Amino acid sequence: MLINFARIMFPGDQQAAYLADEPVNDARFIAAFAHSLVHTGGYTQQEATRVAMSLLPDILYYDPRRAAAFPENGRTLTDDVMDVLLPMLTNGKLTGD
Protein backbone atom coordinates (compact mmCIF):
# COMPACT_ATOMS: atom_id res chain seq x y z
CA MET A 1 0.00 0.00 0.00
CA LEU A 2 1.00 3.60 0.08
CA ILE A 3 3.17 5.05 2.82
CA ASN A 4 0.65 7.90 3.23
CA PHE A 5 -2.00 5.24 3.74
CA ALA A 6 -0.34 4.48 7.09
CA ARG A 7 -0.57 8.16 8.05
CA ILE A 8 -4.32 8.08 7.46
CA MET A 9 -5.16 4.71 8.98
CA PHE A 10 -2.91 4.53 12.04
CA PRO A 11 -2.89 7.27 14.67
CA GLY A 12 0.19 8.42 16.59
CA ASP A 13 2.44 5.67 17.92
CA GLN A 14 0.59 3.02 15.89
CA GLN A 15 1.72 4.73 12.68
CA ALA A 16 5.40 4.63 13.58
CA ALA A 17 5.14 1.04 14.81
CA TYR A 18 3.36 -0.07 11.61
CA LEU A 19 5.90 1.58 9.33
CA ALA A 20 8.84 0.16 11.29
CA ASP A 21 7.53 -3.41 11.54
CA GLU A 22 7.53 -6.36 9.14
CA PRO A 23 4.35 -7.49 7.32
CA VAL A 24 4.45 -10.80 9.19
CA ASN A 25 3.44 -8.82 12.30
CA ASP A 26 0.60 -6.86 10.65
CA ALA A 27 -2.12 -8.82 12.48
CA ARG A 28 -1.41 -6.77 15.60
CA PHE A 29 -2.64 -3.68 13.74
CA ILE A 30 -6.03 -5.09 12.65
CA ALA A 31 -7.94 -3.48 15.54
CA ALA A 32 -6.43 -0.02 14.88
CA PHE A 33 -7.02 -0.36 11.14
CA ALA A 34 -10.63 -1.48 11.70
CA HIS A 35 -11.20 1.43 14.08
CA SER A 36 -10.07 3.86 11.37
CA LEU A 37 -12.32 2.18 8.79
CA VAL A 38 -15.32 2.63 11.09
CA HIS A 39 -14.61 6.36 11.21
CA THR A 40 -13.46 7.00 7.63
CA GLY A 41 -15.88 4.72 5.81
CA GLY A 42 -18.83 4.35 8.12
CA TYR A 43 -18.33 0.59 8.35
CA THR A 44 -19.82 -1.38 11.19
CA GLN A 45 -17.18 -2.79 13.53
CA GLN A 46 -17.71 -6.28 12.09
CA GLU A 47 -17.40 -5.10 8.48
CA ALA A 48 -14.34 -2.99 9.30
CA THR A 49 -12.62 -5.94 10.97
CA ARG A 50 -13.35 -8.14 7.93
CA VAL A 51 -11.87 -5.54 5.56
CA ALA A 52 -8.82 -5.00 7.79
CA MET A 53 -8.21 -8.74 7.95
CA SER A 54 -8.44 -8.98 4.15
CA LEU A 55 -5.77 -6.29 3.69
CA LEU A 56 -3.32 -7.24 6.41
CA PRO A 57 -0.68 -8.50 6.18
CA ASP A 58 0.24 -5.82 3.67
CA ILE A 59 1.89 -8.02 1.07
CA LEU A 60 1.51 -7.67 -2.68
CA TYR A 61 1.61 -11.14 -4.19
CA TYR A 62 2.80 -11.74 -7.74
CA ASP A 63 2.67 -14.93 -9.79
CA PRO A 64 4.87 -14.49 -12.90
CA ARG A 65 2.87 -17.20 -14.71
CA ARG A 66 -0.16 -14.87 -14.80
CA ALA A 67 -0.65 -11.36 -16.14
CA ALA A 68 0.00 -8.63 -13.57
CA ALA A 69 -3.14 -6.79 -12.42
CA PHE A 70 -3.86 -5.02 -9.16
CA PRO A 71 -5.15 -6.21 -6.70
CA GLU A 72 -5.28 -9.87 -7.77
CA ASN A 73 -1.73 -10.37 -9.00
CA GLY A 74 0.85 -7.69 -8.38
CA ARG A 75 0.32 -4.53 -10.38
CA THR A 76 1.50 -2.79 -13.50
CA LEU A 77 2.77 0.78 -13.72
CA THR A 78 -0.57 1.81 -15.22
CA ASP A 79 -2.83 0.23 -12.56
CA ASP A 80 -4.71 2.97 -10.70
CA VAL A 81 -4.33 1.77 -7.13
CA MET A 82 -6.23 4.76 -5.76
CA ASP A 83 -9.33 3.73 -7.72
CA VAL A 84 -9.27 0.49 -5.72
CA LEU A 85 -8.18 1.98 -2.38
CA LEU A 86 -10.57 4.94 -2.09
CA PRO A 87 -13.81 2.94 -2.44
CA MET A 88 -12.49 0.49 0.16
CA LEU A 89 -11.54 3.23 2.63
CA THR A 90 -14.83 5.08 2.22
CA ASN A 91 -17.11 2.03 2.03
CA GLY A 92 -18.06 2.93 -1.54
CA LYS A 93 -18.81 6.61 -0.88
CA LEU A 94 -15.94 7.61 -3.20
CA THR A 95 -15.64 5.51 -6.33
CA GLY A 96 -12.27 6.79 -7.49
CA ASP A 97 -9.89 9.66 -7.49
Residue frames as a rotation matrix with the C-alpha (Angstrom) as fourth column:
MET 1
0.582 0.813 0.000 0.00
0.813 -0.582 0.000 0.00
0.000 0.000 -1.000 0.00
LEU 2
0.324 -0.417 0.849 1.00
0.249 -0.828 -0.502 3.60
0.913 0.374 -0.165 0.08
ILE 3
-0.642 -0.610 -0.465 3.17
0.645 -0.101 -0.758 5.05
0.415 -0.786 0.458 2.82
ASN 4
-0.819 0.381 0.429 0.65
-0.456 -0.886 -0.084 7.90
0.348 -0.264 0.899 3.23
PHE 5
0.115 0.848 -0.518 -2.00
-0.157 0.530 0.833 5.24
0.981 -0.014 0.194 3.74
ALA 6
-0.169 -0.252 -0.953 -0.34
0.831 0.483 -0.275 4.48
0.530 -0.839 0.127 7.09
ARG 7
-0.978 -0.198 0.058 -0.57
0.147 -0.864 -0.481 8.16
0.145 -0.462 0.875 8.05
ILE 8
-0.394 0.910 0.129 -4.32
-0.674 -0.381 0.632 8.08
0.625 0.163 0.764 7.46
MET 9
0.329 0.671 -0.665 -5.16
-0.196 0.737 0.646 4.71
0.924 -0.082 0.374 8.98
PHE 10
0.241 -0.316 -0.918 -2.91
0.836 0.548 0.031 4.53
0.493 -0.775 0.396 12.04
PRO 11
0.841 0.134 0.525 -2.89
-0.076 -0.931 0.358 7.27
0.536 -0.341 -0.772 14.67
GLY 12
0.684 -0.512 0.520 0.19
-0.730 -0.477 0.490 8.42
-0.003 -0.715 -0.700 16.59
ASP 13
-0.167 -0.819 0.548 2.44
-0.800 0.438 0.411 5.67
-0.577 -0.370 -0.728 17.92
GLN 14
0.394 0.388 0.833 0.59
0.121 0.877 -0.465 3.02
-0.911 0.285 0.299 15.89
GLN 15
0.974 -0.019 -0.224 1.72
-0.219 -0.304 -0.927 4.73
-0.051 0.952 -0.300 12.68
ALA 16
0.189 -0.982 -0.008 5.40
-0.977 -0.187 -0.106 4.63
0.103 0.028 -0.994 13.58
ALA 17
-0.206 -0.222 0.953 5.14
-0.513 0.854 0.088 1.04
-0.833 -0.471 -0.290 14.81
TYR 18
0.700 0.546 0.460 3.36
0.113 0.552 -0.826 -0.07
-0.705 0.630 0.325 11.61
LEU 19
0.880 -0.376 -0.291 5.90
-0.431 -0.375 -0.821 1.58
0.199 0.848 -0.492 9.33
ALA 20
-0.015 -0.961 0.275 8.84
-1.000 0.008 -0.025 0.16
0.021 -0.275 -0.961 11.29
ASP 21
-0.020 0.071 0.997 7.53
-0.493 0.867 -0.072 -3.41
-0.870 -0.493 0.017 11.54
GLU 22
-0.943 -0.305 -0.135 7.53
-0.289 0.548 0.785 -6.36
-0.166 0.779 -0.604 9.14
PRO 23
-0.295 0.890 -0.348 4.35
-0.812 -0.041 0.582 -7.49
0.504 0.454 0.734 7.32
VAL 24
-0.437 0.099 -0.894 4.45
0.229 0.973 -0.004 -10.80
0.870 -0.207 -0.448 9.19
ASN 25
-0.804 0.085 -0.589 3.44
0.585 -0.071 -0.808 -8.82
-0.111 -0.994 0.007 12.30
ASP 26
-0.839 0.457 0.294 0.60
-0.225 -0.785 0.577 -6.86
0.495 0.418 0.762 10.65
ALA 27
-0.136 0.853 -0.504 -2.12
0.536 0.491 0.687 -8.82
0.833 -0.177 -0.524 12.48
ARG 28
-0.387 -0.049 -0.921 -1.41
0.907 -0.203 -0.370 -6.77
-0.169 -0.978 0.123 15.60
PHE 29
-0.941 0.008 -0.338 -2.64
-0.045 -0.994 0.103 -3.68
-0.335 0.112 0.936 13.74
ILE 30
-0.659 0.736 0.157 -6.03
0.556 0.336 0.760 -5.09
0.506 0.588 -0.631 12.65
ALA 31
0.072 0.734 -0.676 -7.94
0.979 -0.180 -0.091 -3.48
-0.188 -0.655 -0.732 15.54
ALA 32
-0.307 -0.251 -0.918 -6.43
0.217 -0.958 0.190 -0.02
-0.927 -0.141 0.348 14.88
PHE 33
-0.998 -0.051 -0.025 -7.02
-0.017 -0.152 0.988 -0.36
-0.055 0.987 0.150 11.14
ALA 34
-0.415 0.909 -0.031 -10.63
0.809 0.384 0.446 -1.48
0.417 0.160 -0.895 11.70
HIS 35
-0.005 0.370 -0.929 -11.20
0.771 -0.590 -0.239 1.43
-0.637 -0.718 -0.282 14.08
SER 36
-0.674 -0.314 -0.668 -10.07
-0.123 -0.845 0.521 3.86
-0.728 0.433 0.531 11.37
LEU 37
-0.923 0.369 0.111 -12.32
0.223 0.277 0.935 2.18
0.314 0.887 -0.338 8.79
VAL 38
-0.140 0.895 -0.424 -15.32
0.986 0.087 -0.143 2.63
-0.091 -0.438 -0.894 11.09
HIS 39
0.104 0.143 -0.984 -14.61
0.410 -0.908 -0.088 6.36
-0.906 -0.394 -0.153 11.21
THR 40
-0.686 -0.413 -0.599 -13.46
-0.320 -0.569 0.758 7.00
-0.654 0.711 0.258 7.63
GLY 41
-0.928 0.253 -0.275 -15.88
-0.179 0.345 0.921 4.72
0.328 0.904 -0.275 5.81
GLY 42
-0.217 0.901 0.376 -18.83
-0.976 -0.214 -0.049 4.35
0.036 -0.378 0.925 8.12
TYR 43
-0.340 0.024 -0.940 -18.33
-0.212 0.972 0.101 0.59
0.916 0.234 -0.325 8.35
THR 44
0.862 0.446 0.242 -19.82
-0.387 0.268 0.882 -1.38
0.329 -0.854 0.404 11.19
GLN 45
0.202 -0.825 0.527 -17.18
-0.885 0.076 0.458 -2.79
-0.418 -0.560 -0.715 13.53
GLN 46
0.317 -0.019 0.948 -17.71
0.072 0.997 -0.005 -6.28
-0.946 0.070 0.318 12.09
GLU 47
0.934 0.042 0.354 -17.40
0.354 -0.004 -0.935 -5.10
-0.038 0.999 -0.019 8.48
ALA 48
0.696 -0.710 0.113 -14.34
-0.680 -0.701 -0.214 -2.99
0.231 0.072 -0.970 9.30
THR 49
0.147 -0.638 0.756 -12.62
-0.631 0.528 0.568 -5.94
-0.762 -0.560 -0.325 10.97
ARG 50
0.578 0.129 0.806 -13.35
0.413 0.805 -0.426 -8.14
-0.703 0.579 0.412 7.93
VAL 51
0.954 -0.236 0.187 -11.87
0.053 -0.481 -0.875 -5.54
0.297 0.844 -0.446 5.56
ALA 52
0.462 -0.823 0.332 -8.82
-0.885 -0.400 0.240 -5.00
-0.065 -0.404 -0.913 7.79
MET 53
0.189 -0.373 0.908 -8.21
-0.274 0.868 0.414 -8.74
-0.943 -0.328 0.062 7.95
SER 54
0.784 0.129 0.608 -8.44
0.497 0.458 -0.738 -8.98
-0.373 0.880 0.294 4.15
LEU 55
0.857 -0.442 0.267 -5.77
-0.108 -0.659 -0.744 -6.29
0.505 0.609 -0.612 3.69
LEU 56
0.146 -0.822 0.550 -3.32
-0.986 -0.165 0.014 -7.24
0.079 -0.544 -0.835 6.41
PRO 57
0.049 -0.902 -0.430 -0.68
0.465 -0.360 0.809 -8.50
-0.884 -0.239 0.401 6.18
ASP 58
0.720 0.148 -0.678 0.24
-0.361 -0.754 -0.548 -5.82
-0.593 0.639 -0.489 3.67
ILE 59
-0.420 -0.810 0.409 1.89
-0.025 0.460 0.887 -8.02
-0.907 0.363 -0.214 1.07
LEU 60
0.363 0.465 -0.807 1.51
-0.825 -0.243 -0.511 -7.67
-0.433 0.852 0.295 -2.68
TYR 61
0.054 -0.283 0.958 1.61
0.086 0.957 0.278 -11.14
-0.995 0.068 0.076 -4.19
TYR 62
0.244 -0.028 -0.969 2.80
-0.917 -0.332 -0.221 -11.74
-0.316 0.943 -0.107 -7.74
ASP 63
0.280 -0.107 0.954 2.67
0.192 0.980 0.054 -14.93
-0.941 0.168 0.295 -9.79
PRO 64
-0.407 -0.540 -0.737 4.87
-0.549 -0.501 0.670 -14.49
-0.731 0.677 -0.093 -12.90
ARG 65
-0.862 0.137 0.488 2.87
0.405 0.764 0.502 -17.20
-0.304 0.631 -0.714 -14.71
ARG 66
0.186 0.973 0.138 -0.16
0.961 -0.150 -0.232 -14.87
-0.205 0.175 -0.963 -14.80
ALA 67
-0.070 -0.128 0.989 -0.65
0.539 -0.839 -0.071 -11.36
0.840 0.528 0.128 -16.14
ALA 68
-0.826 -0.252 -0.504 0.00
0.561 -0.451 -0.694 -8.63
-0.053 -0.856 0.514 -13.57
ALA 69
-0.217 0.786 0.579 -3.14
0.136 -0.563 0.815 -6.79
0.967 0.255 0.015 -12.42
PHE 70
-0.987 -0.114 0.112 -3.86
-0.080 -0.260 -0.962 -5.02
0.139 -0.959 0.247 -9.16
PRO 71
0.136 -0.476 0.869 -5.15
-0.991 -0.065 0.119 -6.21
0.000 -0.877 -0.480 -6.70
GLU 72
0.923 0.368 0.111 -5.28
-0.370 0.929 -0.001 -9.87
-0.103 -0.041 0.994 -7.77
ASN 73
0.655 -0.723 0.219 -1.73
0.733 0.678 0.046 -10.37
-0.182 0.130 0.975 -9.00
GLY 74
-0.452 -0.870 -0.197 0.85
0.815 -0.492 0.306 -7.69
-0.363 -0.022 0.931 -8.38
ARG 75
0.618 0.642 -0.454 0.32
0.302 -0.727 -0.616 -4.53
-0.725 0.244 -0.644 -10.38
THR 76
0.118 -0.545 0.830 1.50
0.973 -0.103 -0.206 -2.79
0.197 0.832 0.518 -13.50
LEU 77
-0.810 -0.495 -0.315 2.77
0.545 -0.833 -0.093 0.78
-0.216 -0.247 0.945 -13.72
THR 78
-0.800 0.542 0.258 -0.57
-0.208 -0.653 0.728 1.81
0.563 0.529 0.635 -15.22
ASP 79
-0.168 0.755 -0.634 -2.83
0.780 0.495 0.383 0.23
0.603 -0.430 -0.672 -12.56
ASP 80
-0.256 0.185 0.949 -4.71
-0.350 -0.933 0.088 2.97
0.901 -0.310 0.304 -10.70
VAL 81
-0.654 -0.103 -0.749 -4.33
0.545 0.622 -0.562 1.77
0.524 -0.776 -0.351 -7.13
MET 82
-0.955 0.293 -0.045 -6.23
-0.184 -0.703 -0.688 4.76
-0.233 -0.648 0.725 -5.76
ASP 83
-0.315 0.885 -0.343 -9.33
-0.832 -0.083 0.549 3.73
0.457 0.458 0.763 -7.72
VAL 84
-0.018 0.255 -0.967 -9.27
0.240 0.940 0.244 0.49
0.971 -0.228 -0.078 -5.72
LEU 85
-0.714 -0.421 -0.559 -8.18
0.611 0.015 -0.791 1.98
0.342 -0.907 0.247 -2.38
LEU 86
-0.908 0.329 0.259 -10.57
-0.388 -0.895 -0.222 4.94
0.159 -0.302 0.940 -2.09
PRO 87
0.036 0.973 -0.228 -13.81
-0.590 0.205 0.781 2.94
0.806 0.106 0.582 -2.44
MET 88
0.032 -0.086 -0.996 -12.49
0.546 0.836 -0.055 0.49
0.837 -0.542 0.073 0.16
LEU 89
-0.854 -0.451 -0.260 -11.54
0.462 -0.427 -0.777 3.23
0.239 -0.784 0.573 2.63
THR 90
-0.836 0.545 0.072 -14.83
-0.548 -0.816 -0.185 5.08
-0.042 -0.194 0.980 2.22
ASN 91
-0.587 0.614 0.527 -17.11
0.217 0.747 -0.628 2.03
-0.780 -0.255 -0.572 2.03
GLY 92
-0.338 0.380 0.861 -18.06
0.933 0.256 0.253 2.93
-0.125 0.889 -0.441 -1.54
LYS 93
0.508 0.545 -0.667 -18.81
0.502 -0.817 -0.285 6.61
-0.700 -0.190 -0.688 -0.88
LEU 94
0.193 -0.522 -0.831 -15.94
-0.775 -0.600 0.197 7.61
-0.601 0.606 -0.521 -3.20
THR 95
0.866 0.218 0.451 -15.64
0.058 0.850 -0.524 5.51
-0.497 0.480 0.723 -6.33
GLY 96
0.360 -0.822 0.441 -12.27
0.919 0.231 -0.320 6.79
0.161 0.521 0.838 -7.49
ASP 97
-0.172 -0.508 -0.844 -9.89
0.583 -0.743 0.329 9.66
-0.794 -0.435 0.424 -7.49
